[in-house]
Amino acid sequence: MKYDPKATANGVAITAGTIYIVCRVGVAFFPDLLMTITQLWFHGLELARVSGWNLSLGSFVLGLISLLIVAWLVGYFFANSYNYFVKK
């Protein structure tokens, strides 16, 4: 089975973007819960000093765009790498 690099990249970017949006909405409505989850995911790192949220539209858009770009590149690289190793 081969992956189409552009289709894989698009799928990874859409998935990451959707998770980003859901997380952003979660932060808006449940900031304490999301801070607890974040702390658990980062191996108990004490986040109390950086617990302020920046929920501006500008930070949301910039974060989403940069995430989509990185996710697309990861998906594209993954598909090409996978296809390379499948050939061997």
URRANOR-V663366 format. One record per residue. N is the residue number from 0. RES is the residue in one small letter. SS is DSSP state (helix for helix, strand for strand, loop for the rest). PHI is phi in degrees with one decimal (999 if undefined). D_FIRST is the distance of its C-alpha to the first C-alpha in Angstrom with 1 decimal. Layout:
N|RES|SS|PHI|D_FIRST ; N|RES|SS|PHI|D_FIRST
This chain:
0|m|loop|999|0.0 ; 1|k|loop|-111.0|3.8 ; 2|y|loop|-99.9|6.8 ; 3|d|loop|-80.5|9.9 ; 4|p|helix|-55.2|12.5 ; 5|k|helix|-70.1|15.4 ; 6|a|helix|-66.0|14.0 ; 7|t|helix|-64.2|12.9 ; 8|a|helix|-60.9|16.3 ; 9|n|helix|-63.0|18.1 ; 10|g|helix|-64.0|16.8 ; 11|v|helix|-65.5|17.9 ; 12|a|helix|-64.5|21.1 ; 13|i|helix|-65.0|22.0 ; 14|t|helix|-62.7|21.4 ; 15|a|helix|-63.6|23.5 ; 16|g|helix|-63.2|26.1 ; 17|t|helix|-64.1|26.5 ; 18|i|helix|-62.0|27.1 ; 19|y|helix|-61.3|29.5 ; 20|i|helix|-65.7|31.5 ; 21|v|helix|-61.8|31.7 ; 22|c|helix|-63.8|32.9 ; 23|r|helix|-61.4|35.4 ; 24|v|helix|-64.8|36.8 ; 25|g|helix|-61.0|37.1 ; 26|v|helix|-63.6|39.0 ; 27|a|helix|-65.8|41.4 ; 28|f|helix|-98.8|42.2 ; 29|f|loop|-135.9|41.7 ; 30|p|helix|-61.1|42.4 ; 31|d|helix|-66.7|43.7 ; 32|l|helix|-62.7|40.8 ; 33|l|helix|-66.8|38.2 ; 34|m|helix|-65.9|40.3 ; 35|t|helix|-63.4|40.3 ; 36|i|helix|-62.5|36.5 ; 37|t|helix|-60.0|36.1 ; 38|q|helix|-63.7|38.6 ; 39|l|helix|-64.6|36.8 ; 40|w|helix|-69.0|33.4 ; 41|f|loop|-100.6|35.2 ; 42|h|loop|56.1|36.7 ; 43|g|loop|78.2|40.0 ; 44|l|loop|-53.4|40.8 ; 45|e|loop|-72.0|44.0 ; 46|l|loop|-104.1|43.4 ; 47|a|helix|-59.3|46.9 ; 48|r|helix|-75.5|47.9 ; 49|v|helix|-121.9|45.0 ; 50|s|loop|-83.4|44.8 ; 51|g|loop|-74.7|45.8 ; 52|w|loop|-103.6|43.3 ; 53|n|loop|-109.3|43.0 ; 54|l|loop|-101.9|42.1 ; 55|s|loop|-71.2|43.1 ; 56|l|helix|-62.7|41.2 ; 57|g|helix|-62.2|40.8 ; 58|s|helix|-68.7|39.2 ; 59|f|helix|-64.5|36.8 ; 60|v|helix|-65.7|35.7 ; 61|l|helix|-62.5|35.5 ; 62|g|helix|-63.0|33.5 ; 63|l|helix|-65.2|31.1 ; 64|i|helix|-62.4|30.6 ; 65|s|helix|-65.9|30.1 ; 66|l|helix|-65.3|27.6 ; 67|l|helix|-62.2|25.6 ; 68|i|helix|-64.2|25.6 ; 69|v|helix|-64.3|24.6 ; 70|a|helix|-63.8|21.8 ; 71|w|helix|-63.1|20.4 ; 72|l|helix|-63.7|20.6 ; 73|v|helix|-62.8|19.0 ; 74|g|helix|-61.7|16.0 ; 75|y|helix|-66.0|15.8 ; 76|f|helix|-63.8|16.3 ; 77|f|helix|-58.7|13.7 ; 78|a|helix|-62.2|10.9 ; 79|n|helix|-65.9|12.3 ; 80|s|helix|-64.5|12.9 ; 81|y|helix|-60.1|9.5 ; 82|n|helix|-61.8|8.3 ; 83|y|helix|-62.2|11.5 ; 84|f|helix|-76.0|11.1 ; 85|v|helix|-67.1|7.8 ; 86|k|helix|-66.6|10.0 ; 87|k|loop|-78.9|12.8
